[in-house]
């Protein structure tokens, strides 16, 4: 999971991704679970749980 085109830090374990552009992809909801990170299956954006997060 290191070749992600974009890494987004978040405070929640559940995130929504739509590709981030006007021509993105359908909105999907992703759950990081215990890993603290998740890769979007459509656009390969990497979402990581912020170290300061209470989640």
C-alpha positions as CSV (number, residue, x, y, z in Angstrom):
1,X,0.0,0.0,0.0
2,X,2.8,2.4,-0.6
3,X,2.3,3.2,-4.3
4,X,-0.9,5.2,-3.7
5,X,-1.3,8.3,-5.9
6,X,-2.6,10.2,-2.9
7,X,-2.6,9.7,0.9
8,X,-5.4,11.2,3.0
9,X,-5.2,11.4,6.8
10,X,-8.5,11.1,8.6
11,X,-9.8,11.0,12.2
12,X,-12.5,8.3,11.5
13,X,-12.2,4.6,10.6
14,X,-15.0,4.8,8.1
15,X,-14.3,7.0,5.0
16,X,-16.1,7.9,1.8
17,X,-14.2,8.1,-1.5
18,X,-15.5,9.3,-4.9
19,X,-12.2,9.7,-6.7
20,X,-11.8,13.3,-5.8
21,X,-12.4,14.7,-9.2
22,X,-15.4,15.6,-11.4
23,X,-14.8,12.4,-13.4
24,X,-14.1,10.3,-10.3
25,X,-16.0,7.1,-9.5
26,X,-19.1,6.1,-7.7
27,X,-19.0,7.0,-4.0
28,X,-17.9,4.1,-1.8
29,X,-17.7,3.8,1.9
30,X,-14.6,2.0,3.3
31,X,-13.8,0.8,6.8
32,X,-10.2,0.6,8.0
33,X,-10.9,-1.9,10.7
34,X,-8.0,-2.5,13.0
35,X,-5.4,-1.8,10.2
36,X,-5.7,2.0,10.4
37,X,-5.4,2.2,6.7
38,X,-7.5,1.3,3.6
39,X,-6.8,1.6,-0.2
40,X,-9.7,2.6,-2.4
41,X,-10.4,-0.2,-4.9
42,X,-11.4,2.2,-7.6
43,X,-8.7,5.0,-7.6
44,X,-6.1,3.6,-5.2
45,X,-6.2,6.6,-2.8
46,X,-4.8,5.6,0.5
47,X,-6.7,6.6,3.6
48,X,-4.8,6.4,6.9
49,X,-5.9,7.0,10.5
50,X,-4.3,10.1,11.9
51,X,-2.0,9.4,14.9
52,X,-4.0,11.9,17.0
53,X,-7.3,10.3,16.3
54,X,-9.4,8.9,19.1
55,X,-10.9,6.2,16.9
